Structure formats: structure tokens, C-alpha cells
Amino acid sequence: MVEVSIERPAIYVVATPLGNLGDLSPRAAAVLRKSDLILAEDTRHSRKLLDHIGGSSAALAAMHEHNERDIAAGLVARIAAERLAVCVITDAGTPLISDPGFPLVVQALEAGLPVRPVPGPCALVAALSVSGLDTTRFLFEGFLPAKAHAREERLTVLAGMPHTTVCYEAPHRILGTLEDVVRIVGSARPIALARELTKLYETVYHGPAGEVLAAVRRDAHGTYGEFVLVIGPGPEQAPDEAEARRVLTVLLGRFSRRDAIDAATEILRMRRNQLYALSLELAPEA
Ligand code: SAM
């Protein structure tokens, strides 16, 4: 067992396992055991984790996406007044990464409270580390928009990014998203799809987007579980072209081709025929 000294008052942002309880660090377990209050996304789920470490004397309270904005200020005042050591945990991985915790951390920092990380599992980092794709520069996109049009628009922009992109995705949307990636980003773009990391059915598909889509379709369990999608970098582009793609994509999503090109010509000060050609690439004529 590791020895830790606990600050009071302080907030500890504690990473917890993605599935395999063995991934909870000894320091995380010690801080959870010694704290006064644990703020958990789902208290029933987190109780199992606390049982795994032999229990904790800390009180357990719920802090999730529906109440965290309302309770943050009151919590910060109480933590300071009662000099509490408080842990923030979520159902899996690192809090604040597509998870609750942001309002509390911001308000605690504003109030001058120490906020300490207890680092550990994070699905985006785990997936990236085994993706076989460039890790020198990457963009974490979180969840892509659920609505088809917004998702297409976002993928069109991401397709032009010269660095690796990491997205979280829900099981009921994974096939649709992969189909969009093949259509918009291209079937030849190298991607990796990580499923059920650290769990019994952990699977990582690697290869061109078209082949990964086919493999997921072939796999009877291909759409079950939790997913991280990693999209390899697009070609390096001149900054002007990347900006033109971004601006034109947004305009094409809102206006007719003619109006979009008119507006883009003024915004970007580029030649009309150049923008027309780019518009056909971004939104082929039906
Ligand atoms: N805070 C978490 C983290 O640090 O990774 C992420 C929370 S977010 C609400 C949940 C998403 O993370 C899932 O929908 C999935 O995309 C990804 N995820 C979580 N656990 C995973 C796992 N074991 N394997 C693959 N993806 C996982």
C-alpha cells in the first residue's frame, strides 16, 4: 500500500479504470480511501470501485452532467469552510474528459483552492497509444455531433486536418459514423477503431477506413461495447487551403453553392474559379 499525504482543503481529480479494476493506481486508491468526500458521476457504479479497494470512510455524493453547474459554487464554499479533501471521479477514465467536473474545477481554481490530478486511465490516450497512427500531434474531438448533417460538416473539416484526430463514439452510432468516415474522409485513410479497451472483448481494428468498416460489419460483436475512433492525419496543406476548406465547408452547409462561393470570395480574397473547384470537391453536385 502506498503512503500519501492529503492536503486539506483540496480537490483531487482521480482517474479510474476503463473496465479493468487492476488499472486503478495505488495512489488513486489511497487518495480515495483517505479523502472526506467523493463526488461520483454514478454513486452505485462507484461503490463497486470503493468495495474493490476495501472501502473508504469518505461520504459519497452524486455529481453528474445534470446537477454539476448548480452545485459547484456551494461545494467550493463548503470545501473551503470545512477544509475538506474531496475526490472527483466518473464512471470510467479521467474526469472532465467528455465527463463531469469542469464547473467544480473552474470555480475551485477561482476561489484559490488547490486542485490536484491523480492521473491514470483515459480512453483517448489508451486508444491513441495502440493506434499505430502519428501521435506527435493530435486533436481530441470528443463525441462527433449526433445529427447527420452536423456530423458530415464536422467530418469534412476534420478530413483536411494534417494531424491525427481522436473521437469517442456510442455503439448505436458506430456503423453510421464509420460509413461517413469512408464517404467523407476517404476509404483509403488509415484509421484505428478501439473497442472495449482493457475489457474481456478488447479489439483494435487497424487499416484503411474501408477495410475497418468491412471488418466491423463481419464481426458478430463488432458494434457492441465502447469505442474510440482514431483517424490518421490528412495531407499537409498550405494554411490558405486549409482555411479555405474550413470556411467553404461552413458556408456550403448554410447557403446555396453560388452564395457560398460569393461570400467565400470576399472572406478569403481567393479566385472564384479556385473556390468553385474546391466547392465541388467538398460538396459534389448531385
Ligand atoms: N472520461 C473518460 C476517459 O477518460 O476516457 C471518457 C468518458 S466518455 C463519457 C465515455 C466514452 O469513452 C465512451 O463512449 C467511449 O467512447 C470511451 N470509452 C470509455 N471506456 C472505453 C473502453 N473501455 N474502450 C473504448 N472506449 C471507451
Residues whose N, C-alpha, C, O or C-beta is under 5 A from the ligand:
A	BS01	SAM	L18 G19 A92 G93 T94 P95 I97 S98 D99 P121 C122 A123 L124 Y168 E169 A194 R195 E196 L197 E226 F227 V228
